[in-house]
Amino acid sequence: MSEQPFADWWHDLGSVALLGTARRPVPALPPLGLFSVALDPEARSEEALLSSAALGAAALRAGRRPERLTPRAPATADERPAAGRLAVQLLELVLTHPPAGAQQRDGLVLHWLGAAAAAGRRVPHSLLPTVLDLATASRRLRGPAAAVLDRRGEWLAAQRPDWSWVPDALSGAVARSTAAEHTEVDWARLPSAERLPVLAVLRADDPARARSLVESTWRSDSARDRAAHVGALQVGLGPEDEPLLERALDDRAASVREAAARLLDGLPGSGRAGRMAERLRPLIQPRGVLKRTLELALPDPPDAAGVRDGLGKPPGRRSVRGWWLERIAAGAPLGVWTAATGWDPATTVSRLSDEDALSGIRQAVRLRRDPVWAAAVLTRVWDPELVPALPAPEREAVVLARFATDTSPSVAALLAAVPPPWSAEFSLAVLARLGTLRAPAVQLPQAMPQLLSGLHRDALPALEAWLARARNESSVATHLRNLLQFHSVKRSISEAFG
């Protein structure tokens, strides 16, 4: 088949398709090599056009010369042995028929990958494509998956562009590789939306480098960007950030000043903290014959330095002087309270009568993660954001105590305050508490994310007993069955690698 007549005919056929058969006739078929093809002379022009296009497309595919590819070097030998037969069967089960439903698949895969890495095993060759595809779609699986691909898996990942994340994941640098290479010129050229991810990565690895980039474009950035960049300094916040934050207190934009003040609340050794301490001390007034009541005087209107430190106009519907007191308490070192009263934190909080001051202390404790003050405040007021500041055993004890007194409907919010994994004692207590609720069908699905990630394996018998009692409650039984299947498979995975 001559290439030029065919190319001319194919071009003419395209013109007919664009202009319509009413304006141009369908060109006659050219010779197609060894094949003798003829269209039905009685066919309508539209049918002739479609038939010609089909034949021409087939001729193009059939006539294309094969590409010459350079053979790829084979993969080097794996260094780890493959996971055992039972472990592989469990992975196949999780990938194809997740026991607790597709929504929980990633959690079980993540556990399998972690157990394999700890045991020095790898993903079997037959499941490498499936695992790579799954990790491509779920970023949290990438690092754990890359750790157990071994040499064959790394070789395979290099064959497809959408698996190109593997080298970065292997080095623990999914985003670090590009973020770390940004010069000040690169940073200045980045669109606003792309800067925050770079800052997030750099602040975790090199806080000084990230701060340097923020400072390099400070004068030319918009107020919105400056405020966002200041907020990003929360990651890795330290005394070295104080000069930039002090500079931000003089910014012309209120949003930037407020962002800087919030971060300075987390630096109890800063100059601003010292200035707030000087404002707080005269306000602390123990009262009574034995000085067992802690009262606070309200602050006077601030001077220019006070306004610069954040004592400006309060939000709507707030007492002006009460809001100033809250801001002073949030910014001052917590040690000012114990030094001024001679009491420990628990006594200070119990005798404090001013709610605005207490709110400021809570804000300071959240930012500084002081475990002693967190425990003290939690005896006075429930604040789930303070629980992570406590040591792990105390977190569980505080939440269990809250179970006994909490009348709110949300058990899930309480459980979310305790990071997984949970102890066996806490897990059993949680199941007992859930089993006594009036409406477990409402509470149980809300608490499922925490139960899936936190529940201890020793609590499975109690879970089975609850399921046996709930056979007639279909909704509750379904959730319990999913939860039991999830943790049963999770335990089986651990035992398969044990």
C-alpha positions as CSV (number, residue, x, y, z in Angstrom):
1,M,0.0,0.0,0.0
2,S,1.5,3.3,-1.1
3,E,1.7,5.8,1.8
4,Q,1.0,9.0,-0.1
5,P,-2.3,8.0,-1.8
6,F,-3.5,6.6,1.5
7,A,-2.5,9.8,3.4
8,D,-4.3,12.0,0.8
9,W,-7.4,9.8,1.0
10,W,-7.4,9.9,4.8
11,H,-7.1,13.7,4.7
12,D,-10.0,14.0,2.2
13,L,-12.1,11.6,4.4
14,G,-11.5,13.9,7.4
15,S,-12.7,16.9,5.4
16,V,-15.9,15.1,4.5
17,A,-16.5,14.3,8.1
18,L,-16.1,17.9,9.1
19,L,-18.1,19.5,6.3
20,G,-20.7,16.8,5.9
21,T,-21.6,14.4,3.2
22,A,-24.2,16.8,1.8
23,R,-21.4,19.2,0.7
24,R,-18.7,16.7,-0.3
25,P,-18.8,13.1,-1.6
26,V,-17.1,10.3,0.3
27,P,-13.8,9.6,-1.5
28,A,-13.3,6.1,-3.0
29,L,-11.2,3.7,-1.0
30,P,-7.5,3.4,-2.1
31,P,-5.8,0.1,-2.5
32,L,-5.2,-1.5,0.9
33,G,-2.3,-3.8,0.2
34,L,-3.2,-7.5,0.0
35,F,-6.8,-6.9,0.9
36,S,-9.4,-6.2,-1.7
37,V,-12.1,-4.2,0.0
38,A,-15.2,-2.7,-1.6
39,L,-18.0,-0.7,0.0
40,D,-21.6,-1.4,-0.7
41,P,-22.5,0.8,-3.7
42,E,-26.1,1.0,-2.5
43,A,-25.1,2.3,1.0
44,R,-26.0,5.8,2.0
45,S,-23.3,8.4,2.0
46,E,-23.3,8.5,5.8
47,E,-22.9,4.8,6.1
48,A,-20.1,4.9,3.5
49,L,-18.3,7.6,5.5
50,L,-18.4,5.5,8.7
51,S,-17.4,2.3,7.0
52,S,-14.4,4.1,5.3
53,A,-13.3,5.6,8.6
54,A,-13.4,2.2,10.3
55,L,-11.4,0.6,7.5
56,G,-8.9,3.4,7.4
57,A,-8.4,3.3,11.2
58,A,-7.8,-0.5,11.0
59,A,-5.3,0.0,8.1
60,L,-3.4,2.6,10.2
61,R,-3.1,0.3,13.1
62,A,-2.2,-2.7,11.0
63,G,0.4,-0.7,9.0
64,R,2.2,0.9,11.9
65,R,5.8,-0.3,12.2
66,P,6.7,-1.7,15.6
67,E,8.8,0.6,17.9
68,R,12.3,-0.5,18.6
69,L,12.7,-0.6,22.4
70,T,16.0,-1.0,24.3
71,P,15.7,-3.9,26.6
72,R,15.7,-2.9,30.3
73,A,18.2,-4.3,32.7
74,P,16.6,-6.9,34.9
75,A,15.9,-6.3,38.5
76,T,18.6,-7.2,41.0
77,A,18.0,-10.0,43.5
78,D,15.7,-9.1,46.5
79,E,17.4,-8.7,49.8
80,R,14.4,-9.7,52.0
81,P,12.5,-13.0,52.0
82,A,8.9,-12.8,50.9
83,A,6.3,-12.8,53.6
84,G,5.0,-16.2,54.7
85,R,2.1,-18.0,53.1
86,L,-0.4,-17.0,55.8
87,A,0.7,-13.4,55.8
88,V,0.3,-13.3,52.0
89,Q,-3.1,-14.9,52.2
90,L,-4.2,-12.2,54.7
91,L,-2.9,-9.4,52.4
92,E,-4.7,-10.9,49.5
93,L,-7.9,-11.0,51.6
94,V,-7.5,-7.4,52.7
95,L,-6.8,-6.2,49.1
96,T,-9.6,-8.0,47.4
97,H,-12.3,-8.5,50.1
98,P,-11.7,-6.2,53.0
99,P,-13.2,-7.9,56.1
100,A,-14.6,-4.7,57.6
101,G,-15.5,-3.0,54.3
102,A,-13.5,-1.0,51.7
103,Q,-13.3,2.1,54.0
104,Q,-11.2,0.2,56.5
105,R,-8.9,-1.4,53.9
106,D,-6.1,1.1,54.2
107,G,-5.9,0.7,57.9
108,L,-5.3,-3.1,57.6
109,V,-2.9,-2.7,54.7
110,L,-1.0,-0.1,56.8
111,H,-0.8,-2.6,59.6
112,W,0.4,-5.4,57.3
113,L,3.1,-3.2,55.8
114,G,4.4,-2.2,59.2
115,A,4.4,-5.7,60.5
116,A,6.3,-6.9,57.4
117,A,8.9,-4.1,57.8
118,A,9.4,-5.0,61.4
119,A,9.8,-8.7,60.5
120,G,12.3,-8.0,57.7
121,R,9.9,-9.4,55.0
122,R,8.7,-8.0,51.7
123,V,5.6,-7.9,49.5
124,P,5.3,-10.9,47.3
125,H,5.9,-10.3,43.6
126,S,2.4,-11.2,42.6
127,L,0.9,-8.4,44.7
128,L,3.4,-5.6,43.9
129,P,1.3,-3.9,41.2
130,T,-1.8,-3.9,43.5
131,V,0.1,-2.5,46.4
132,L,1.8,0.1,44.3
133,D,-1.6,1.2,42.8
134,L,-3.1,1.4,46.3
135,A,-0.2,3.5,47.7
136,T,-0.4,5.8,44.7
137,A,-4.0,6.6,45.6
138,S,-3.3,6.9,49.3
139,R,-0.4,9.0,50.4
140,R,-0.3,7.6,54.0
141,L,0.6,4.2,52.5
142,R,3.5,5.3,50.4
143,G,6.3,5.3,53.0
144,P,5.3,2.0,54.6
145,A,4.8,0.4,51.2
146,A,8.2,1.6,49.8
147,A,9.9,0.1,52.8
148,V,8.9,-3.5,51.9
149,L,9.0,-3.4,48.1
150,D,12.6,-4.6,48.0
151,R,14.7,-4.6,44.8
152,R,12.1,-6.1,42.5
153,G,9.4,-3.7,43.6
154,E,11.7,-0.7,43.2
155,W,12.6,-1.9,39.7
156,L,8.9,-2.4,38.9
157,A,8.0,1.1,40.2
158,A,10.5,2.6,37.8
159,Q,8.6,1.3,34.8
160,R,5.5,3.5,35.2
161,P,5.4,7.3,35.7
162,D,2.5,7.1,38.2
163,W,4.7,5.1,40.6
164,S,7.5,7.6,40.5
165,W,6.9,8.5,44.2
166,V,8.7,5.4,45.3
167,P,12.3,6.9,45.4
168,D,11.2,9.8,47.5
169,A,9.2,7.6,49.8
170,L,12.2,5.4,50.3
171,S,14.3,8.3,51.4
172,G,11.5,9.5,53.6
173,A,11.1,12.7,51.5
174,V,7.8,12.6,49.7
175,A,7.8,16.4,49.4
176,R,11.2,17.2,51.0
177,S,13.2,16.6,47.8
178,T,11.6,19.5,46.0
179,A,11.1,21.8,49.1
180,A,14.7,21.6,50.2
181,E,15.9,22.7,46.8
182,H,14.0,26.0,46.8
183,T,16.2,29.0,46.6
184,E,14.9,32.5,47.5
185,V,14.4,33.1,43.8
186,D,12.3,29.9,43.5
187,W,10.3,30.9,46.6
188,A,9.6,34.4,45.2
189,R,8.3,32.9,42.0
190,L,6.0,30.3,43.6
191,P,2.2,31.0,43.6
192,S,0.8,31.7,47.0
193,A,-1.1,28.4,47.1
194,E,2.1,26.4,46.6
195,R,4.1,28.1,49.3
196,L,2.4,26.7,52.4
197,P,3.2,23.1,51.6
198,V,6.8,24.0,51.1
199,L,6.9,25.8,54.5
200,A,5.2,22.8,56.2
201,V,7.9,20.5,54.9
202,L,10.8,22.8,55.6
203,R,9.6,23.8,59.1
204,A,9.7,20.1,60.1
205,D,13.2,19.6,58.8
206,D,14.9,23.0,58.8
207,P,13.0,25.7,60.7
208,A,15.7,28.3,60.1
209,R,15.6,27.8,56.3
210,A,11.9,28.1,56.2
211,R,12.0,31.3,58.2
212,S,14.6,32.7,55.9
213,L,12.4,32.2,52.9
214,V,9.5,33.9,54.7
215,E,11.7,36.9,55.5
216,S,13.1,37.1,51.9
217,T,9.7,38.1,50.5
218,W,8.2,39.8,53.5
219,R,8.1,43.3,52.1
220,S,6.5,42.3,48.8
221,D,4.0,39.7,50.1
222,S,0.3,40.5,50.6
223,A,-1.1,40.8,54.1
224,R,-3.0,37.5,53.5
225,D,0.2,35.7,52.6
226,R,2.2,37.3,55.5
227,A,-0.5,36.1,58.0
228,A,-0.5,32.6,56.5
229,H,3.3,32.4,56.6
230,V,3.4,33.5,60.2
231,G,0.8,30.9,61.1
232,A,3.0,28.2,59.4
233,L,5.8,29.0,61.8
234,Q,3.8,27.1,64.5
235,V,5.6,24.0,63.3
236,G,9.0,23.9,65.0
237,L,8.3,27.2,66.8
238,G,11.3,28.3,68.9
239,P,13.1,31.3,70.4
240,E,14.9,31.9,67.1
241,D,11.5,32.9,65.5
242,E,11.0,35.8,68.0
243,P,12.7,38.6,66.0
244,L,10.4,37.9,63.0
245,L,7.3,37.7,65.2
246,E,8.2,40.9,67.0
247,R,8.6,42.5,63.5
248,A,5.1,41.2,62.7
249,L,3.6,42.9,65.7
250,D,4.3,46.2,63.9
251,D,2.7,45.0,60.7
252,R,0.1,47.3,59.1
253,A,-2.4,44.4,58.8
254,A,-4.3,43.4,61.9
255,S,-4.4,39.7,60.7
256,V,-0.6,39.6,60.7
257,R,-0.4,41.2,64.1
258,E,-2.9,38.7,65.5
259,A,-1.1,35.7,64.0
260,A,2.2,36.9,65.5
261,A,0.6,37.4,68.9
262,R,-0.9,33.9,69.0
263,L,2.5,32.4,68.3
264,L,4.3,34.6,70.8
265,D,1.8,33.2,73.4
266,G,3.6,29.9,72.9
267,L,7.1,31.4,73.7
268,P,7.1,32.0,77.5
269,G,10.7,33.1,77.4
270,S,10.1,35.9,74.8
271,G,10.3,39.6,75.4
272,R,6.5,39.9,74.9
273,A,5.9,37.3,77.6
274,G,8.0,39.3,79.9
275,R,6.0,42.4,79.1
276,M,2.7,40.5,79.7
277,A,4.1,39.3,83.0
278,E,4.7,42.8,84.2
279,R,1.1,43.6,83.3
280,L,-0.3,40.5,85.1
281,R,1.6,40.7,88.5
282,P,-0.2,43.8,89.8
283,L,-3.6,42.2,88.9
284,I,-3.2,39.1,91.0
285,Q,-4.7,39.6,94.5
286,P,-5.2,36.7,97.0
287,R,-8.0,37.7,99.3
288,G,-9.4,36.6,102.7
289,V,-7.8,36.2,106.1
290,L,-6.0,33.1,105.0
291,K,-5.6,34.4,101.5
292,R,-7.4,31.4,100.0
293,T,-9.4,33.3,97.4
294,L,-7.8,34.4,94.2
295,E,-9.3,37.5,92.7
296,L,-8.0,39.6,89.9
297,A,-8.2,43.3,89.2
298,L,-9.1,44.3,85.7
299,P,-6.4,45.9,83.6
300,D,-6.4,49.6,82.9
301,P,-6.6,50.8,79.2
302,P,-3.4,49.8,77.5
303,D,-0.7,52.3,76.4
304,A,0.7,52.1,72.9
305,A,3.1,49.3,73.8
306,G,0.1,47.3,75.2
307,V,-1.8,47.8,72.0
308,R,1.2,46.6,70.0
309,D,1.3,43.5,72.2
310,G,-2.2,42.6,71.2
311,L,-4.3,44.5,73.7
312,G,-6.4,46.3,71.1
313,K,-10.1,46.3,70.3
314,P,-11.8,43.1,71.5
315,P,-14.1,40.9,69.4
316,G,-17.8,41.7,69.4
317,R,-19.9,41.1,72.5
318,R,-16.9,40.8,74.8
319,S,-16.1,42.8,77.9
320,V,-13.2,45.1,76.9
321,R,-11.3,44.8,80.1
322,G,-12.1,41.1,80.5
323,W,-10.7,40.5,77.0
324,W,-7.5,42.4,77.9
325,L,-7.2,40.2,81.0
326,E,-7.5,37.1,78.9
327,R,-4.9,38.2,76.4
328,I,-2.5,39.1,79.3
329,A,-3.0,35.7,80.9
330,A,-2.5,33.9,77.6
331,G,0.8,35.7,76.9
332,A,2.4,35.7,80.4
333,P,4.6,32.8,81.7
334,L,2.5,30.4,83.8
335,G,5.1,30.7,86.5
336,V,3.9,34.2,87.3
337,W,0.8,32.7,88.9
338,T,2.6,30.4,91.3
339,A,5.2,33.0,92.1
340,A,2.6,35.6,93.0
341,T,0.4,33.3,95.1
342,G,2.8,30.8,96.5
343,W,0.4,28.0,95.4
344,D,0.9,25.1,93.1
345,P,-0.9,25.1,89.7
346,A,-3.8,22.9,90.9
347,T,-4.5,25.2,93.9
348,T,-4.2,28.3,91.8
349,V,-6.7,27.1,89.3
350,S,-9.2,25.9,91.9
351,R,-9.1,29.2,93.7
352,L,-9.2,31.4,90.5
353,S,-12.6,33.2,90.3
354,D,-12.2,35.0,87.0
355,E,-13.3,33.1,83.9
356,D,-11.5,35.4,81.5
357,A,-8.2,34.7,83.2
358,L,-8.9,31.0,83.2
359,S,-9.6,31.1,79.5
360,G,-6.2,32.8,79.0
361,I,-4.4,30.2,81.0
362,R,-6.1,27.5,78.9
363,Q,-4.8,29.1,75.7
364,A,-1.3,29.3,77.1
365,V,-1.4,25.6,78.3
366,R,-2.6,24.4,74.8
367,L,0.3,26.1,73.1
368,R,3.0,25.3,75.6
369,R,1.8,21.7,76.3
370,D,2.6,22.0,80.0
371,P,1.5,18.7,81.6
372,V,1.3,20.0,85.2
373,W,-0.9,23.0,84.2
374,A,-2.9,20.8,81.8
375,A,-3.8,18.4,84.7
376,A,-4.6,21.4,86.9
377,V,-7.0,23.0,84.4
378,L,-8.7,19.8,83.6
379,T,-9.8,19.4,87.2
380,R,-11.7,22.7,86.8
381,V,-13.0,22.6,83.2
382,W,-13.1,20.0,80.5
383,D,-10.9,20.8,77.5
384,P,-10.0,17.9,75.2
385,E,-7.3,20.0,73.6
386,L,-5.4,19.8,76.8
387,V,-5.4,16.0,77.1
388,P,-2.5,15.4,74.6
389,A,-0.3,17.5,76.9
390,L,-0.6,14.8,79.6
391,P,1.6,11.7,79.9
392,A,-0.1,8.7,78.2
393,P,-1.4,6.9,81.4
394,E,-2.8,10.2,82.7
395,R,-4.6,10.8,79.4
396,E,-6.5,7.6,79.7
397,A,-7.3,8.2,83.4
398,V,-8.6,11.7,82.8
399,V,-10.9,10.5,80.0
400,L,-12.2,7.6,82.0
401,A,-13.0,9.9,84.8
402,R,-14.8,12.1,82.3
403,F,-16.9,9.1,81.2
404,A,-18.4,8.9,84.6
405,T,-19.6,12.5,84.7
406,D,-20.0,13.5,81.1
407,T,-23.7,14.1,80.2
408,S,-23.0,15.2,76.6
409,P,-24.0,12.8,73.8
410,S,-20.6,12.6,72.1
411,V,-18.4,9.7,73.3
412,A,-16.4,10.0,70.1
413,A,-15.2,13.4,71.1
414,L,-13.9,12.0,74.3
415,L,-12.1,9.1,72.6
416,A,-10.5,11.4,70.1
417,A,-8.6,13.1,72.9
418,V,-6.6,9.9,73.6
419,P,-4.2,9.1,70.7
420,P,-3.9,5.4,69.8
421,P,-2.9,2.7,70.6
422,W,-4.9,2.4,73.8
423,S,-4.1,0.2,76.8
424,A,-6.1,-3.0,77.4
425,E,-7.6,-1.5,80.6
426,F,-8.7,1.6,78.7
427,S,-10.1,-0.4,75.8
428,L,-12.2,-2.6,78.1
429,A,-13.5,0.5,80.0
430,V,-14.5,2.2,76.7
431,L,-16.4,-0.9,75.5
432,A,-18.2,-1.1,78.9
433,R,-19.1,2.5,78.7
434,L,-20.4,2.2,75.1
435,G,-22.5,-0.8,76.1
436,T,-24.4,1.2,78.8
437,L,-25.4,4.0,76.5
438,R,-29.1,4.5,75.8
439,A,-28.5,4.9,72.0
440,P,-25.5,2.9,71.0
441,A,-26.7,2.8,67.4
442,V,-26.0,6.5,67.2
443,Q,-22.8,6.7,69.3
444,L,-21.1,3.6,67.9
445,P,-20.7,4.7,64.3
446,Q,-19.4,8.1,65.4
447,A,-16.8,6.4,67.6
448,M,-15.7,3.8,64.9
449,P,-12.6,5.7,63.7
450,Q,-11.2,5.8,67.2
451,L,-12.2,2.2,68.0
452,L,-10.6,0.9,64.8
453,S,-7.3,2.6,65.5
454,G,-7.1,2.4,69.3
455,L,-8.8,-0.7,70.6
456,H,-6.4,-3.2,72.3
457,R,-6.4,-6.8,71.1
458,D,-7.1,-8.0,74.6
459,A,-10.5,-6.4,74.4
460,L,-11.7,-8.7,71.6
461,P,-13.4,-11.2,73.9
462,A,-15.4,-8.4,75.5
463,L,-16.3,-7.2,71.9
464,E,-17.5,-10.7,71.0
465,A,-19.6,-10.9,74.2
466,W,-21.2,-7.6,73.3
467,L,-21.9,-8.8,69.8
468,A,-23.6,-11.9,71.2
469,R,-25.9,-9.7,73.3
470,A,-26.7,-7.4,70.4
471,R,-27.9,-10.0,67.8
472,N,-31.4,-8.4,67.7
473,E,-30.1,-4.9,67.2
474,S,-29.1,-5.1,63.5
475,S,-27.4,-1.7,63.3
476,V,-25.3,-2.1,66.4
477,A,-24.5,-5.7,65.5
478,T,-23.3,-4.7,62.0
479,H,-20.9,-2.1,63.5
480,L,-19.7,-4.5,66.2
481,R,-19.2,-7.3,63.6
482,N,-17.1,-5.0,61.4
483,L,-15.1,-3.8,64.3
484,L,-14.5,-7.4,65.5
485,Q,-13.5,-8.5,61.9
486,F,-11.1,-5.6,61.6
487,H,-9.3,-6.3,64.8
488,S,-9.4,-10.1,64.3
489,V,-7.6,-9.7,61.0
490,K,-5.3,-7.2,62.5
491,R,-4.4,-9.6,65.2
492,S,-4.0,-12.4,62.7
493,I,-1.6,-10.3,60.7
494,S,0.5,-9.6,63.8
495,E,0.6,-13.3,64.6
496,A,1.5,-14.3,61.0
497,F,4.6,-12.2,61.3
498,G,5.3,-13.2,64.8
